[in-house]
Amino acid sequence: MRPWAPGNYIRNTGGDVLRVLIGFNNGIYEQNDISTWIASNPKDILAANLGLAAEDVEGLPQETVFMTQPKA
């Protein structure tokens, strides 16, 4: 992932199933994992933009995570 790539998300604000069609304009697909994106951003920016406390940001992944176990 490019360190300057902007993060995006899609939010379903309705009660039905959300279906998304994504078109790529240059023919090159790049996978941008949310955990990689989180790990590549400064913690203070994550806290401010996600509305999280500093201690909550400390618990976010610091590397790419494919699957993880829930905390007990």
C-alpha positions in Angstrom: 0.0 0.0 0.0 1.2 3.5 -0.8 1.7 5.5 2.4 -0.1 8.5 1.0 -3.2 6.6 -0.3 -6.4 8.0 1.2 -8.6 5.7 3.3 -12.2 5.2 2.3 -15.2 3.3 3.6 -18.8 2.6 2.6 -21.5 2.7 5.2 -25.0 1.2 4.8 -27.4 3.7 6.3 -30.5 1.8 5.3 -32.1 -1.3 6.5 -31.6 -3.4 3.3 -28.6 -5.3 2.0 -26.1 -2.9 0.6 -24.8 -3.8 -2.9 -21.8 -2.0 -4.3 -20.4 -2.0 -7.8 -16.8 -0.7 -7.9 -15.1 0.3 -11.2 -11.4 0.6 -11.6 -10.3 3.2 -14.1 -6.7 2.1 -14.7 -7.0 -1.7 -14.8 -4.7 -2.2 -11.8 -6.1 -3.6 -8.6 -4.4 -2.8 -5.3 -5.4 -4.4 -2.1 -5.5 -2.0 0.8 -6.2 -3.8 4.1 -7.8 -1.7 6.8 -5.3 -3.0 9.3 -2.4 -1.9 7.1 -4.1 1.5 6.6 -4.6 1.9 10.4 -1.0 0.9 11.1 0.4 3.4 8.6 -1.4 6.4 10.1 -0.2 8.5 13.1 -2.1 7.5 16.3 -3.2 11.1 17.1 -4.8 11.4 13.6 -6.6 8.1 14.0 -7.9 9.2 17.5 -9.1 12.5 16.2 -10.7 11.2 13.0 -12.2 8.0 14.4 -13.4 9.7 17.6 -11.4 7.3 19.8 -9.6 7.7 23.0 -5.7 7.5 22.9 -5.7 4.3 24.9 -8.2 2.7 22.4 -5.9 3.6 19.5 -3.0 1.9 21.2 -4.9 -1.4 20.9 -5.3 -1.1 17.1 -3.2 -3.4 14.9 0.3 -2.2 14.2 0.7 -4.6 11.2 -1.5 -6.3 8.6 -4.0 -8.6 10.3 -5.8 -11.2 8.2 -7.9 -12.8 10.9 -7.8 -12.3 14.7 -9.3 -13.8 17.8 -11.8 -11.6 19.8 -10.5 -10.4 23.1 -12.0 -12.4 26.0 
